[in-house]
Amino acid sequence: MNNRVEIDQTNVAVSHLEGYSLTPLDHTLVPRVAKFEFDGSSIPRFWQGEVFATRMFDAMQLAFPDGERMFIHAVRNYADKVTDPVLKEQVKHFIFQEAQHGMAHTDFTETLTKQGLKVKGVVKFIKKGMLLFQDKAPHKYQLASTVAAEHLTASLGEFMLSTENNLLSNADPKMKAFYMWHGIEEVEHKAVAFDVYQQVAGGGYFTRSLALALMYPMAIFPLMAGTMAMMHVDGELSIKELRKGVIAMFGKQGIWRKTFPAVMSFYNPSFHPWQTGYPKGFHEWKKAYEETNGDMEAAMYAAESAVSG
């Protein structure tokens, strides 16, 4: 990906505690209220223009509501120990953004239910798993897992703004704006959990590396299974469609193949989320959102124009 806008590494925040943060001093998180109304009749069943691409995103988003709640829980475990006023403010807005993501994706899950997809049992299973993890796992490992998950979602968000990305090229505009909003905010708050982990929880390379090593395959294989299960309900599970799906996921231009280098950068001992800077289109999206009083589609088109231009 060659469309990054690198940050000035002299303009970074130094923790009031120990260690350093590469988060730009002037970087801000914006608490935005999700403005999406999902009416099943107005959204095409295969809103990506094809079966596999649609159901891959639909299967992925089933884990978001309870996943976002787990992330909030993991950061809140350390929130009262954050003394840096900048990071404290970022934690507050991180929690707000993640809560909005969870509510919006919960609403969209209802659209899937109306399509005849039996997803409520899957959502309940995910919820039980997340609650068990929160109850049994040490707080530091919960936070390390959040750091790993945030890296995955931020990497995907940055890829969505890449000139190499064709993930949403044929998507319904409303759904494209929906995922662009989520992706932008994942980039915007990509270092919050990491900074809390490093500065408040004590950090540790091994723990965060282990968290990603376990989470990465756990993200891929259930996603593929969920995608195929939905395609089966649609009556679209065929060798032809699966072949298209494998290419979309793992082919030369596939999402996982294209994002793999960014994901693996996590294993650099000196890794920090802001080493990649701002992806092109990020600032244009934020500016358009503010100038249009929260018009998600206008913000999406502004970001697209900046990237393609």
C-alpha positions in Angstrom: 0.0 0.0 0.0 1.6 3.2 -1.2 -0.8 5.9 -0.2 0.0 6.6 3.4 0.5 10.0 4.8 3.4 9.7 7.2 3.3 11.6 10.4 6.1 13.8 11.6 7.8 11.6 14.2 9.0 14.7 16.1 5.3 15.5 16.8 4.5 12.6 19.1 3.3 12.4 22.7 5.6 11.3 25.4 3.9 9.4 28.2 3.7 11.1 31.6 4.3 7.6 33.0 6.9 5.4 31.3 7.8 4.6 27.7 6.7 6.5 24.6 3.7 6.9 22.4 4.0 7.7 18.7 0.5 9.1 18.7 0.6 12.6 17.2 0.2 15.3 19.7 -2.5 17.0 17.7 -4.4 13.7 17.1 -8.0 13.8 18.3 -10.8 11.2 18.5 -14.3 12.4 17.7 -17.3 10.9 19.4 -19.8 10.4 16.5 -23.3 9.0 16.8 -24.1 6.3 14.3 -26.7 7.5 11.8 -27.8 4.4 10.0 -31.3 3.0 9.6 -31.2 -0.5 8.2 -34.4 -1.2 6.3 -34.1 -4.7 4.8 -36.2 -3.7 1.8 -33.8 -0.9 0.8 -30.6 -2.9 1.1 -30.0 -5.6 -1.6 -29.7 -9.1 -0.3 -26.2 -9.3 -1.9 -25.3 -5.7 -1.3 -21.7 -6.3 -2.5 -22.9 -7.2 -6.0 -21.9 -10.9 -5.5 -22.6 -13.6 -3.0 -19.3 -14.4 -1.3 -18.1 -10.9 -0.8 -21.5 -10.0 0.8 -21.7 -12.9 3.1 -18.1 -12.6 4.2 -18.7 -9.2 5.5 -22.1 -10.3 7.0 -20.4 -13.2 8.8 -17.6 -11.0 10.0 -19.9 -8.4 11.5 -21.7 -10.9 13.7 -18.8 -10.9 16.1 -18.6 -7.1 16.3 -21.2 -6.2 18.9 -19.9 -8.5 21.6 -16.4 -8.1 20.4 -16.7 -4.3 20.8 -18.1 -4.8 24.3 -15.2 -7.0 25.2 -12.8 -4.3 24.0 -14.5 -1.7 26.1 -14.4 -4.0 29.1 -10.7 -4.7 28.7 -9.8 -1.0 28.5 -12.1 0.0 31.3 -10.2 -2.5 33.6 -7.3 0.0 33.5 -9.1 3.3 32.9 -8.9 4.5 36.5 -5.2 4.0 36.4 -4.6 6.2 33.4 -3.1 9.5 34.7 -2.0 11.0 31.3 -4.9 13.5 30.6 -4.5 13.1 26.8 -4.8 9.3 27.0 -7.6 9.6 29.5 -9.6 11.6 27.1 -8.8 9.2 24.3 -10.0 6.3 26.4 -13.3 8.0 26.9 -13.8 8.6 23.2 -12.6 5.1 22.4 -15.3 3.6 24.6 -17.9 5.9 22.9 -16.9 4.9 19.4 -16.8 1.2 20.2 -20.2 1.3 21.8 -21.6 3.0 18.7 -20.1 0.3 16.5 -21.6 -2.4 18.6 -25.1 -0.8 18.4 -25.0 -0.2 14.7 -23.9 -3.8 13.9 -26.6 -5.1 16.2 -29.1 -3.2 14.2 -27.8 -4.6 10.9 -27.9 -8.2 12.4 -31.7 -7.7 12.5 -31.6 -7.2 8.7 -29.9 -10.5 8.3 -32.5 -12.2 10.4 -35.3 -10.7 8.2 -33.5 -12.3 5.2 -34.1 -15.7 6.8 -30.5 -16.2 8.1 -30.5 -18.0 11.4 -27.8 -15.8 13.0 -29.2 -15.3 16.5 -27.9 -18.6 17.8 -24.4 -17.7 16.5 -24.6 -14.3 18.2 -25.6 -16.0 21.5 -22.7 -18.4 21.2 -20.3 -15.5 20.6 -21.7 -13.6 23.6 -21.2 -16.6 25.9 -17.6 -17.0 24.7 -16.8 -13.4 25.2 -18.3 -13.4 28.7 -16.4 -16.5 29.6 -13.2 -14.9 28.4 -13.9 -11.8 30.4 -14.6 -13.9 33.5 -11.6 -16.3 33.3 -8.7 -14.5 31.4 -6.3 -12.2 33.4 -7.0 -8.5 32.8 -3.7 -8.0 31.1 -4.3 -10.8 28.6 -7.8 -9.4 27.9 -6.2 -6.1 27.1 -3.4 -7.7 25.0 -6.1 -9.5 23.0 -7.9 -6.2 22.5 -4.6 -4.6 21.3 -4.3 -7.5 18.8 -7.9 -7.2 17.6 -7.6 -3.5 17.2 -4.5 -4.0 15.1 -6.5 -6.4 12.8 -9.4 -4.0 12.4 -7.2 -0.9 11.9 -5.2 -2.8 9.3 -8.4 -3.6 7.5 -9.6 0.0 7.9 -6.4 1.3 6.4 -6.7 -1.2 3.5 -10.2 0.1 2.8 -8.6 3.4 2.1 -5.9 2.0 -0.1 -5.6 2.4 -3.8 -5.1 -1.4 -3.9 -8.5 -2.0 -2.3 -11.5 -3.2 -4.3 -13.3 -4.7 -1.3 -16.3 -2.4 -1.5 -16.0 -1.2 -5.2 -19.4 -2.7 -6.1 -21.1 -2.2 -2.8 -24.5 -0.6 -2.2 -23.6 3.1 -1.2 -25.4 2.9 2.1 -23.5 -0.2 3.2 -20.2 1.1 1.8 -20.6 4.3 3.9 -21.4 2.1 6.9 -18.2 0.1 6.6 -16.1 3.2 5.7 -17.3 4.9 8.9 -16.4 1.9 11.0 -13.0 1.6 9.3 -12.2 5.3 9.7 -12.9 5.1 13.4 -10.8 2.0 13.8 -7.9 3.9 12.3 -8.7 6.9 14.4 -8.5 5.1 17.7 -6.0 2.4 16.6 -3.4 3.2 19.3 -5.6 3.8 22.4 -5.7 0.2 23.7 -2.0 -0.2 22.8 -1.0 2.9 24.7 -3.0 1.8 27.7 -1.3 -1.6 27.5 2.2 -0.2 27.3 1.8 2.7 29.7 -0.6 1.4 32.3 -0.7 -2.4 32.2 3.1 -2.8 32.0 3.3 -3.8 28.4 5.1 -7.0 27.3 6.1 -8.2 23.8 5.4 -11.9 24.5 1.9 -11.5 25.8 0.7 -9.3 22.9 2.4 -11.5 20.4 0.8 -14.6 21.8 -2.6 -12.8 21.7 -2.3 -12.1 18.0 -1.0 -15.6 17.2 -4.1 -17.1 18.7 -6.5 -14.5 17.4 -5.5 -14.4 13.8 -6.5 -18.0 12.9 -9.5 -17.7 15.1 -10.6 -14.8 13.0 -10.1 -16.5 9.6 -11.6 -20.0 10.0 -14.9 -19.2 11.8 -15.3 -16.4 9.3 -15.0 -18.9 6.4 -17.4 -21.3 8.1 -19.9 -18.6 8.8 -19.7 -17.3 5.2 -20.4 -20.7 3.8 -23.3 -21.4 6.2 -25.0 -18.2 5.0 -24.4 -19.1 1.4 -26.0 -22.5 2.0 -29.1 -20.8 3.4 -29.1 -18.6 0.3 -28.9 -21.6 -1.9 -25.7 -20.2 -3.4 -23.1 -22.6 -1.9 -21.3 -24.0 -5.0 -17.8 -24.8 -6.2 -17.9 -21.8 -8.5 -18.8 -19.4 -5.7 -16.3 -20.9 -3.3 -13.6 -20.6 -5.9 -14.4 -16.9 -6.2 -14.3 -16.6 -2.5 -10.9 -18.3 -2.1 -9.5 -15.9 -4.7 -11.1 -12.9 -2.9 -9.6 -14.0 0.4 -6.3 -15.5 -0.5 -5.6 -14.7 -4.2 -3.0 -12.3 -5.4 -5.3 -9.3 -4.7 -7.1 -11.1 -1.8 -7.9 -9.3 1.4 -5.9 -11.5 3.7 -2.9 -11.7 1.4 -2.9 -7.9 0.9 -3.2 -7.1 4.6 -0.8 -9.8 5.8 2.3 -7.6 5.8 0.5 -4.9 7.8 -0.8 -7.5 10.3 2.7 -9.1 10.7 4.3 -5.7 11.5 2.8 -6.3 15.0 5.6 -8.7 15.7 8.3 -6.0 15.4 9.4 -5.4 19.0 9.4 -1.7 18.5 5.9 -1.7 16.9 3.5 1.1 17.5 0.2 1.5 15.6 1.0 5.1 14.5 4.2 4.1 12.7 2.0 3.7 9.6 0.8 7.3 9.9 -2.5 8.4 8.4 -3.9 6.6 5.3 -4.8 8.9 2.4 -8.4 9.9 2.5 -8.6 9.9 6.3 -8.5 13.6 6.9 -10.8 14.2 3.9 -13.4 11.8 5.4 -13.3 13.6 8.7 -13.6 17.1 7.1 -16.5 16.1 5.0 -18.3 14.5 7.9 -18.0 17.7 10.0 -18.9 20.0 7.1 -22.1 18.0 6.2 -23.3 17.5 9.8 -22.6 13.8 9.8 -23.5 12.8 6.2 -21.8 9.4 6.1 -22.1 9.0 2.3 -20.7 12.4 1.6 -17.7 11.6 3.8 -17.3 8.3 2.0 -17.2 10.0 -1.4 -14.7 12.6 -0.2 -12.4 9.9 1.0 -12.7 8.0 -2.2 -12.0 11.1 -4.2 -8.8 11.8 -2.2 -7.6 8.2 -2.6 -8.2 7.9 -6.3 -6.9 11.4 -7.0 
